[in-house]
C-alpha cells in the first residue's frame, strides 16, 4: 500500500509571503528614491539659498566698500577745502610777524591788505563749517525753515547781484533775465538766497574766462522755475544722479584751488526738498551746465 502526503512550504516561503516581500521591497525602494530626491532637492534649495545669501552679502560688501570710498573722497575734498584758507591765514600771519620785526614795522596799507586776506579766508572757513553743521541738522530733522510770503524775483536778483563783482573780475559775463517783475511765493528768504548763491558761485568756479552765466526766472502759474545756466566745463551724465550727495562726490584734483567740497550742492538740494520743490541738472561734459529749480 502507498501513503500520499503533501509537505507544505513554510509560511515565509509561501507565494503570499513572497508577494508581501516584493511589496515591502518595492515600498522600501520607492521610499528610498523619494528620500534621496527630497534630500537632493533639499541640498539644491540649500545651495541656492546659500548662493543667494553669498550674492547678497557680496553686493552688501561692495556697497559698503563703495560707500567708504565715497566717504573717503568726500573727506579728501573737505580736507583740501579746509587746508587752503588755513594755509593762506598762516602765511599771512607769518608775513605780518616778519614785517613787524623790521625797524619801521608794518605799514597801515600793508596791514589792511593782510587783514582783508585773513577776513576773506576766515569767512570761507566759517561758511564751510556752517554748511557741515547745517547738513547734519537737516539730516537729523532738527533744521527749521522760516516760511513766509516773499517776492522770489527780488530774492534771486539780489542773491545773484551780490556775486556780480566777483564774477566779472573773473572775466565772466553775468546775465539776469526774469520774465516777470514780481512773483510772490511762500519760502524761507535767506535759505533760497543761499541756494542761489551756491549755484551761481559754483557756476563761476567751473566757467572759464570769457564764459557766460545766465540766471532766468520763469512763471509757471502756481509755481516758479529758476534756471542757473553756464558755459563751463559741464558734468558727465553718469554723475548727474550723484552730485547732490556729499558722499557721492567725485574726487576733484582741483578742489583745493576751486573750493570744491561738494557741500554746496548737497545743502542746496536739501533746502529745496524741505520747501517741497525740485532741483535737477542738465549737462554734458564740455558743454556747460544748467541747474533747474522749481518751487
Rosetta blueprint (number, residue, H / E / L):
1 X L
2 X L
3 X L
4 X L
5 X L
6 X L
7 X L
8 X L
9 X L
10 X L
11 X H
12 X H
13 X H
14 X L
15 X H
16 X H
17 X H
18 X H
19 X H
20 X H
21 X H
22 X H
23 X H
24 X H
25 X H
26 X H
27 X H
28 X H
29 X H
30 X H
31 X H
32 X H
33 X H
34 X H
35 X H
36 X H
37 X H
38 X H
39 X H
40 X H
41 X H
42 X H
43 X H
44 X H
45 X H
46 X H
47 X H
48 X H
49 X H
50 X H
51 X H
52 X H
53 X H
54 X H
55 X H
56 X H
57 X H
58 X H
59 X H
60 X H
61 X H
62 X H
63 X H
64 X H
65 X H
66 X H
67 X H
68 X H
69 X H
70 X H
71 X H
72 X H
73 X H
74 X H
75 X H
76 X H
77 X H
78 X H
79 X H
80 X H
81 X H
82 X H
83 X H
84 X H
85 X H
86 X H
87 X H
88 X H
89 X H
90 X H
91 X H
92 X H
93 X H
94 X H
95 X H
96 X H
97 X H
98 X H
99 X H
100 X H
101 X L
102 X L
103 X L
104 X L
105 X L
106 X L
107 X L
108 X H
109 X H
110 X H
111 X H
112 X H
113 X H
114 X H
115 X H
116 X H
117 X H
118 X H
119 X H
120 X H
121 X H
122 X H
123 X H
124 X H
125 X H
126 X H
127 X H
128 X H
129 X H
130 X H
131 X H
132 X H
133 X H
134 X H
135 X H
136 X H
137 X H
138 X H
139 X H
140 X H
141 X L
142 X L
143 X L
144 X L
145 X L
146 X L
147 X L
148 X E
149 X E
150 X E
151 X E
152 X H
153 X H
154 X H
155 X H
156 X H
157 X H
158 X H
159 X H
160 X H
161 X H
162 X L
163 X L
164 X H
165 X H
166 X H
167 X H
168 X H
169 X H
170 X L
171 X L
172 X L
173 X E
174 X E
175 X E
176 X E
177 X E
178 X E
179 X L
180 X L
181 X L
182 X L
183 X L
184 X E
185 X E
186 X E
187 X E
188 X L
189 X H
190 X H
191 X H
192 X H
193 X H
194 X H
195 X H
196 X H
197 X H
198 X H
199 X H
200 X H
201 X H
202 X H
203 X H
204 X H
205 X H
206 X L
207 X L
208 X L
209 X L
210 X L
211 X L
212 X E
213 X E
214 X E
215 X E
216 X E
217 X E
218 X E
219 X E
220 X E
221 X L
222 X L
223 X E
224 X E
225 X E
226 X E
227 X E
228 X E
229 X E
230 X E
231 X L
232 X L
233 X L
234 X L
235 X L
236 X L
237 X H
238 X H
239 X H
240 X L
241 X L
242 X L
243 X L
244 X L
245 X L
246 X H
247 X H
248 X H
249 X L
250 X L
251 X L
252 X L
253 X L
254 X L
255 X H
256 X H
257 X H
258 X H
259 X L
260 X L
261 X L
262 X L
263 X H
264 X H
265 X H
266 X H
267 X H
268 X H
269 X H
270 X H
271 X H
272 X H
273 X H
274 X H
275 X L
276 X L
277 X L
278 X E
279 X E
280 X E
281 X E
282 X E
283 X E
284 X L
285 X L
286 X L
287 X L
288 X L
289 X E
290 X E
291 X E
292 X E
293 X E
294 X E
295 X L
